[in-house]
């Protein structure tokens, strides 16, 4: 009888575990299809609406899938009870630089794609601007992916020692580990911004370079990473990534199998760490178009209100109302994944990108593991502002990556730091950061610590 009583106690406890917060339900990819069906007929959200825990279900058809999961609260990361999202007017239209629009109009009609016998995709006749301004079948999902991959950002993006990019790693207990970074991202080809050549010479064969160096904490200082993105993605289907290790005083080239590795130990993998939501390639990845939706996002930030941690609902790290008003923007929902011949061993089975149809940034990404279970949700809140010499357009990003399965998170802000400055862009950047060899080539990494 005692044994029976113990078994009954254990069985009862197991039934109670979900309600006590000790268990969580794994979300299957099929649930996303249910959301897609539910959200087919969207109306509008009146300006001035305040979305909170008491009424969020009325507006879930306008939310990316991962945001719904945060509201449902079935994972360790969940929306706080005082969450509030006030809806303001949309800023859609007229936000892209004239030179980018002209390049899109000039080159878009001739841009195409070849599908090779091995299943790889080859972008053809691309010279700048949005590759496919009105993506259509065949290969519509892949064309949306190409738009995201080549989405507009200024020719030069810099966070420098007097204007750090800031990162905060948050564990499930709410403990916060801060870091700061210097960052230099730049186009090396297909350039449309005024004051720059159409193609740089510091990294031949590339179209984009990403350089980042850790400044703090002290024990990690001078650790740096450089990624080179090649124009010929069939010859180079993966970006080349080099990491400078201060203790060794030399750089190491990462294996192409490292695309799932965490960048600097954070919750973005190398395939995640870009302002547009995808950092892979257009050769061995493709997409399945799932439909158009109007999705809530933050697009115009209040710098004073986005400073960490006072501007965030903690420990989740979700933006407080001080950031400004949310808006509904038209987006294409795309299920991005590797082509079948390259999928074995890859960490993500589905990358659901909610791509803004003006900028083609991925403003939110839901990532499913190899078993098609929801793993991470990453917000990429892309700000619209003024860029020197360019005009009113994209001018910065804040990102929150939530690992829902392991309950840790990472928050990045390129302008919500103590200096309350936006990143340096184009002609506003200090002249030293125009040195492409130092900040955009493997030999430049060897100049660190000299």
Wavefront OBJ file of the C-alpha trace (Angstrom):
o trace
v 0.000 0.000 0.000
v 2.860 2.352 0.805
v 4.379 1.722 -2.636
v 1.003 2.310 -4.298
v 0.614 5.565 -2.355
v 4.037 6.761 -3.478
v 3.223 5.960 -7.102
v -0.040 7.869 -6.859
v 1.806 10.835 -5.369
v 4.379 10.826 -8.188
v 1.653 10.512 -10.847
v -0.260 13.419 -9.318
v 2.894 15.533 -9.176
v 3.670 14.828 -12.822
v 0.194 16.010 -13.768
v 0.707 19.204 -11.804
v 4.187 20.015 -13.128
v 3.043 22.105 -16.140
v 0.851 24.320 -13.968
v 3.664 24.690 -11.448
v 5.997 25.940 -14.183
v 8.390 22.960 -14.166
v 7.560 21.741 -17.669
v 6.999 23.235 -21.025
v 5.320 22.023 -24.172
v 7.460 21.762 -27.293
v 5.857 23.767 -30.083
v 5.690 21.861 -33.357
v 6.147 23.470 -36.771
v 2.570 22.433 -37.643
v 1.237 24.998 -35.150
v 2.624 27.707 -37.389
v 0.382 26.455 -40.185
v -2.592 26.876 -37.864
v -1.551 30.497 -37.237
v -1.206 31.075 -40.981
v -4.749 29.824 -41.545
v -6.126 31.843 -38.622
v -4.480 35.045 -39.869
v -5.552 34.801 -43.532
v -8.235 37.459 -43.148
v -6.722 40.417 -41.330
v -8.467 43.671 -40.695
v -6.717 46.666 -39.166
v -5.641 47.790 -35.708
v -6.898 51.298 -34.844
v -4.176 53.813 -34.030
v -4.041 54.280 -30.288
v -4.825 50.643 -29.462
v -2.880 49.377 -26.443
v -2.146 45.673 -26.555
v -1.589 44.006 -23.185
v -2.070 40.723 -21.353
v -5.830 41.166 -21.129
v -6.519 41.705 -24.839
v -3.549 40.320 -26.831
v -5.570 37.410 -28.235
v -7.683 39.875 -30.252
v -4.554 40.934 -32.163
v -2.560 37.714 -32.471
v -3.212 37.562 -36.215
v -0.863 40.570 -36.464
v 1.906 39.000 -34.357
v 4.790 36.815 -35.473
v 4.404 33.277 -34.215
v 7.143 33.522 -31.593
v 5.592 36.636 -30.080
v 2.343 34.716 -29.622
v 4.274 32.058 -27.734
v 5.741 34.719 -25.433
v 2.207 35.953 -24.705
v 0.919 32.411 -24.137
v 3.648 31.927 -21.540
v 4.292 28.244 -22.157
v 8.082 28.645 -22.090
v 10.477 29.925 -19.445
v 10.595 33.200 -21.363
v 7.193 34.860 -21.272
v 5.660 38.299 -21.472
v 5.521 40.166 -18.132
v 2.104 40.999 -16.753
v 2.636 44.721 -17.342
v 3.594 44.398 -21.024
v 2.057 47.087 -23.242
v 2.342 47.758 -26.970
v 0.705 50.970 -28.163
v -0.070 51.026 -31.878
v 0.741 54.146 -33.865
v 0.568 55.115 -37.541
v 2.557 53.195 -40.114
v 5.623 54.705 -41.769
v 5.421 52.595 -44.925
v 6.621 54.199 -48.178
v 9.302 56.661 -49.204
v 11.974 55.323 -46.850
v 14.529 53.926 -49.300
v 17.366 56.083 -50.695
v 16.803 57.466 -54.180
v 20.010 55.820 -55.402
v 18.820 52.404 -54.140
v 15.421 52.837 -55.806
v 17.109 53.844 -59.077
v 19.389 50.773 -58.935
v 16.357 48.547 -58.304
v 14.512 50.038 -61.273
v 17.593 49.726 -63.495
v 18.787 46.245 -62.587
v 15.699 44.536 -61.146
v 14.135 43.611 -64.521
v 17.282 41.771 -65.608
v 18.063 39.950 -62.337
v 17.345 36.247 -62.517
v 18.104 32.826 -61.073
v 19.474 29.576 -62.440
v 18.797 26.296 -60.649
v 21.724 23.938 -61.213
v 21.464 20.137 -61.546
v 22.859 19.810 -57.996
v 19.949 21.878 -56.663
v 22.033 24.972 -55.977
v 20.667 28.401 -56.847
v 22.690 30.984 -58.775
v 21.708 34.665 -58.758
v 22.293 36.159 -62.203
v 22.763 39.726 -63.481
v 22.561 41.330 -60.040
v 24.277 44.720 -59.793
v 22.607 46.479 -56.878
v 19.298 47.460 -55.336
v 16.540 44.979 -54.447
v 17.074 41.878 -56.638
v 13.368 41.040 -57.053
v 11.171 44.047 -56.179
v 8.032 42.064 -56.968
v 8.951 38.404 -56.401
v 6.795 35.928 -58.286
v 6.808 32.219 -59.055
v 8.693 30.214 -60.043
v 11.001 30.148 -56.999
v 9.123 32.934 -55.231
v 10.299 31.809 -51.791
v 13.927 31.817 -52.916
v 13.519 35.268 -54.473
v 12.217 36.611 -51.154
v 15.265 35.046 -49.498
v 17.525 36.833 -52.009
v 15.787 40.140 -51.231
v 16.416 39.608 -47.522
v 20.037 38.608 -48.071
v 20.731 41.756 -50.125
v 18.449 44.082 -48.127
v 19.415 47.740 -47.952
v 21.708 49.007 -45.232
v 24.083 51.986 -45.563
v 27.421 51.392 -47.279
v 29.302 51.741 -43.969
v 28.076 50.933 -40.434
v 30.373 51.623 -37.460
v 30.214 51.239 -33.692
v 33.526 52.666 -32.408
v 35.263 52.896 -28.986
v 33.381 56.120 -28.215
v 30.092 54.672 -29.451
v 30.087 50.994 -28.500
v 27.554 48.455 -29.584
v 26.308 46.858 -26.381
v 25.303 43.242 -25.709
v 23.701 41.771 -22.612
v 23.493 38.000 -22.030
v 20.627 37.026 -19.705
v 20.242 33.645 -18.019
v 17.081 32.022 -16.680
v 17.698 33.493 -13.215
v 17.762 37.031 -14.594
v 21.533 37.415 -14.174
v 23.010 39.787 -16.768
v 26.501 39.657 -18.297
v 27.295 42.853 -20.280
v 29.733 43.162 -23.186
v 30.721 45.949 -25.569
v 31.911 45.765 -29.177
v 33.443 47.756 -31.986
v 31.677 46.916 -35.243
v 32.452 47.730 -38.876
v 30.015 46.363 -41.464
v 30.336 47.541 -45.060
v 29.374 46.803 -48.622
v 32.356 45.932 -50.801
v 30.391 45.646 -54.079
v 26.915 46.463 -55.483
v 27.193 49.802 -53.638
v 24.537 52.422 -54.382
v 25.142 55.089 -51.682
v 26.581 58.402 -52.889
v 30.237 59.076 -52.110
v 31.311 55.449 -52.492
v 32.565 53.512 -55.530
v 30.238 50.833 -56.835
v 32.901 48.293 -55.927
v 35.719 48.430 -53.362
v 39.143 46.801 -53.840
v 40.146 45.810 -50.287
v 38.507 42.346 -50.443
v 38.368 41.210 -54.092
v 35.472 38.960 -55.009
v 33.350 39.902 -52.000
v 30.207 42.003 -51.794
v 30.004 42.464 -48.008
v 32.360 42.301 -45.004
v 31.544 42.138 -41.282
v 34.194 42.964 -38.664
v 33.594 42.983 -34.918
v 35.950 43.214 -31.915
v 35.097 42.755 -28.246
v 36.117 45.604 -25.925
v 34.726 44.288 -22.641
v 34.788 42.367 -20.385
v 38.559 42.668 -20.056
v 39.241 38.925 -20.202
v 37.684 38.781 -23.681
v 39.065 42.078 -24.989
v 40.501 42.088 -28.523
v 38.733 38.878 -29.544
v 37.613 39.673 -33.081
v 35.667 38.136 -35.941
v 35.668 38.844 -39.673
v 33.215 37.414 -42.212
v 33.632 37.763 -45.983
v 30.587 37.320 -48.231
v 31.407 36.381 -51.816
v 29.724 37.416 -55.039
v 30.222 33.956 -56.541
v 28.228 31.936 -54.017
v 28.366 28.767 -56.061
v 32.149 28.761 -55.744
v 31.928 30.010 -52.145
v 28.500 28.937 -50.795
v 29.504 29.885 -47.239
v 31.003 33.156 -46.036
v 34.621 32.875 -44.940
v 34.825 33.612 -41.209
v 38.056 34.290 -39.323
v 38.420 34.695 -35.559
v 41.359 36.533 -33.975
v 42.414 34.890 -30.693
v 44.380 37.348 -28.518
v 46.084 34.613 -26.490
v 47.499 33.132 -29.709
v 48.039 36.520 -31.386
v 46.771 35.073 -34.635
v 43.518 34.406 -36.457
v 41.873 31.080 -37.200
v 39.608 30.303 -40.130
v 36.388 28.685 -38.974
v 35.146 25.511 -40.604
v 32.123 25.796 -42.874
v 30.432 23.426 -40.408
v 30.493 26.237 -37.826
v 27.494 28.113 -39.228
v 25.446 26.964 -36.218
v 28.101 28.018 -33.702
v 27.203 30.912 -31.374
v 28.779 34.239 -32.282
v 30.992 35.318 -29.347
v 29.063 32.807 -27.241
v 25.704 34.581 -27.658
v 22.310 33.334 -28.849
v 22.837 34.260 -32.495
v 24.528 31.693 -34.676
v 26.732 32.786 -37.555
v 23.726 32.299 -39.848
v 21.656 34.644 -37.629
v 24.038 37.527 -36.966
v 22.972 40.153 -39.473
v 20.604 43.101 -39.292
v 18.259 41.547 -41.838
v 17.693 38.206 -40.105
v 19.759 35.920 -42.344
v 23.517 35.575 -42.747
v 23.859 32.419 -44.838
v 23.895 32.443 -48.640
v 21.586 32.232 -51.644
v 23.296 29.154 -53.073
v 22.448 26.248 -50.775
v 19.435 27.794 -49.023
v 15.967 28.294 -50.423
v 12.569 29.408 -49.178
v 8.924 28.401 -49.274
v 6.607 31.383 -49.540
v 3.887 31.058 -46.880
v 1.891 34.204 -47.557
v 1.690 37.956 -46.969
v 0.677 39.275 -43.558
v 0.485 42.616 -41.772
v 2.804 42.281 -38.786
v 3.435 44.426 -35.713
v 6.951 45.805 -35.355
v 8.940 48.746 -34.003
v 10.285 50.930 -36.785
v 10.878 54.429 -35.334
v 12.714 54.437 -31.992
v 12.906 56.901 -29.141
v 16.605 56.755 -28.245
v 16.043 58.137 -24.776
v 13.538 55.379 -24.063
v 15.530 52.419 -25.417
v 18.442 52.479 -22.960
v 19.177 49.165 -21.231
v 17.860 48.049 -18.763
v 15.364 50.822 -17.912
v 13.781 50.666 -21.384
v 13.230 46.919 -21.256
v 10.729 44.681 -19.500
v 13.077 42.445 -17.568
v 14.156 39.710 -17.379
v 12.637 39.003 -20.810
v 14.326 42.017 -22.365
v 11.229 43.065 -24.332
v 10.854 46.751 -25.307
v 8.839 48.947 -22.957
v 6.420 51.624 -24.270
v 9.272 54.130 -23.876
v 10.688 52.872 -27.191
v 7.822 54.438 -29.085
v 4.730 53.179 -30.852
v 4.414 49.902 -32.669
v 3.171 49.851 -36.221
v 1.684 47.345 -38.621
v 3.776 46.805 -41.745
v 3.209 44.521 -44.762
v 5.504 41.499 -44.654
v 6.134 38.333 -46.604
v 6.350 35.178 -44.485
v 9.047 32.858 -45.846
v 10.150 29.428 -44.620
v 13.892 29.388 -45.284
v 15.900 26.181 -45.105
v 18.831 24.443 -46.711
v 18.289 22.582 -49.948
v 17.810 18.806 -49.336
v 21.315 17.804 -50.460
v 22.887 20.213 -47.936
v 20.467 19.792 -45.029
v 22.091 16.848 -43.205
v 23.512 17.911 -39.844
v 22.255 21.482 -40.048
v 20.855 22.892 -36.793
v 17.684 24.563 -38.143
v 14.928 22.792 -40.053
v 12.899 25.985 -40.569
v 13.816 29.652 -40.426
v 10.534 31.563 -40.574
v 11.383 35.072 -41.741
v 8.858 37.909 -41.528
v 10.310 40.123 -44.264
v 9.323 43.784 -44.480
v 8.146 44.364 -48.060
v 9.646 47.853 -48.282
v 13.141 47.271 -46.881
v 13.099 43.445 -47.147
v 14.661 43.198 -43.694
v 13.656 40.178 -41.669
v 12.058 42.018 -38.746
v 11.365 38.809 -36.805
v 12.649 35.246 -37.192
v 11.333 32.022 -35.635
v 13.849 29.171 -35.669
v 12.926 25.495 -35.427
v 15.424 22.792 -34.501
v 16.204 19.709 -36.587
v 13.116 17.993 -35.135
v 10.850 20.871 -36.222
v 10.371 22.117 -32.658
v 10.459 25.839 -31.913
v 13.917 26.674 -30.579
v 14.529 30.410 -30.799
v 12.717 33.623 -31.628
v 14.774 36.622 -32.682
v 13.475 40.167 -33.044
v 15.358 42.473 -35.403
v 13.847 45.909 -34.835
v 15.118 47.998 -37.728
v 14.949 51.739 -37.125
v 14.037 54.349 -39.738
v 15.883 57.672 -39.449
v 18.295 59.997 -41.225
v 21.618 58.895 -42.722
v 24.183 61.600 -43.625
v 24.389 62.077 -47.365
v 21.683 59.465 -47.963
v 18.507 60.849 -46.430
v 15.624 59.264 -44.561
v 16.091 55.487 -44.493
v 17.319 52.519 -42.401
v 19.713 53.749 -39.724
v 20.201 51.065 -37.085
v 18.995 47.904 -35.415
v 18.215 46.474 -31.992
v 17.856 42.724 -31.571
v 16.673 40.309 -28.898
v 17.380 36.586 -29.279
v 15.377 34.291 -26.999
v 16.417 30.652 -26.677
v 13.052 29.215 -25.680
v 14.263 25.667 -25.126
v 17.169 26.542 -22.822
v 15.844 29.773 -21.274
v 18.622 32.196 -21.955
v 18.625 35.317 -24.082
v 20.829 37.962 -25.647
v 20.022 41.626 -26.224
v 21.919 43.816 -28.696
v 21.548 47.551 -29.135
v 23.698 49.636 -31.457
v 22.375 52.919 -30.081
v 20.690 52.267 -26.721
v 23.984 52.502 -24.854
v 24.993 55.049 -22.176
v 26.047 57.556 -24.858
v 22.612 57.411 -26.504
v 24.177 57.733 -29.939
v 23.226 55.981 -33.113
v 25.920 54.114 -35.045
v 28.136 56.053 -37.408
v 26.858 55.649 -40.955
v 28.504 56.418 -44.307
v 30.187 59.855 -44.375
v 29.486 60.339 -40.655
v 31.952 57.575 -39.733
v 35.422 58.539 -38.444
v 37.927 58.423 -41.311
v 39.994 55.598 -39.827
v 37.069 53.210 -40.375
v 37.237 53.719 -44.125
v 40.399 51.559 -44.052
v 39.027 48.478 -45.783
v 42.191 46.415 -45.373
v 42.271 46.927 -41.586
v 38.566 46.365 -41.028
v 37.679 44.078 -43.921
v 40.490 41.633 -44.675
v 42.190 38.732 -42.859
v 45.493 40.623 -42.850
v 43.745 43.432 -40.985
v 43.056 41.109 -38.070
v 46.795 40.767 -37.580
v 46.997 44.519 -36.887
v 45.114 43.997 -33.605
v 47.415 44.337 -30.541
v 50.066 46.126 -32.594
l 1 2 3 4 5 6 7 8 9 10 11 12 13 14 15 16 17 18 19 20 21 22 23 24 25 26 27 28 29 30 31 32 33 34 35 36 37 38 39 40 41 42 43 44 45 46 47 48 49 50 51 52 53 54 55 56 57 58 59 60 61 62 63 64 65 66 67 68 69 70 71 72 73 74 75 76 77 78 79 80 81 82 83 84 85 86 87 88 89 90 91 92 93 94 95 96 97 98 99 100 101 102 103 104 105 106 107 108 109 110 111 112 113 114 115 116 117 118 119 120 121 122 123 124 125 126 127 128 129 130 131 132 133 134 135 136 137 138 139 140 141 142 143 144 145 146 147 148 149 150 151 152 153 154 155 156 157 158 159 160 161 162 163 164 165 166 167 168 169 170 171 172 173 174 175 176 177 178 179 180 181 182 183 184 185 186 187 188 189 190 191 192 193 194 195 196 197 198 199 200 201 202 203 204 205 206 207 208 209 210 211 212 213 214 215 216 217 218 219 220 221 222 223 224 225 226 227 228 229 230 231 232 233 234 235 236 237 238 239 240 241 242 243 244 245 246 247 248 249 250 251 252 253 254 255 256 257 258 259 260 261 262 263 264 265 266 267 268 269 270 271 272 273 274 275 276 277 278 279 280 281 282 283 284 285 286 287 288 289 290 291 292 293 294 295 296 297 298 299 300 301 302 303 304 305 306 307 308 309 310 311 312 313 314 315 316 317 318 319 320 321 322 323 324 325 326 327 328 329 330 331 332 333 334 335 336 337 338 339 340 341 342 343 344 345 346 347 348 349 350 351 352 353 354 355 356 357 358 359 360 361 362 363 364 365 366 367 368 369 370 371 372 373 374 375 376 377 378 379 380 381 382 383 384 385 386 387 388 389 390 391 392 393 394 395 396 397 398 399 400 401 402 403 404 405 406 407 408 409 410 411 412 413 414 415 416 417 418 419 420 421 422 423 424 425 426 427 428 429 430 431 432 433 434 435 436 437 438 439 440 441 442 443 444 445 446 447 448 449 450
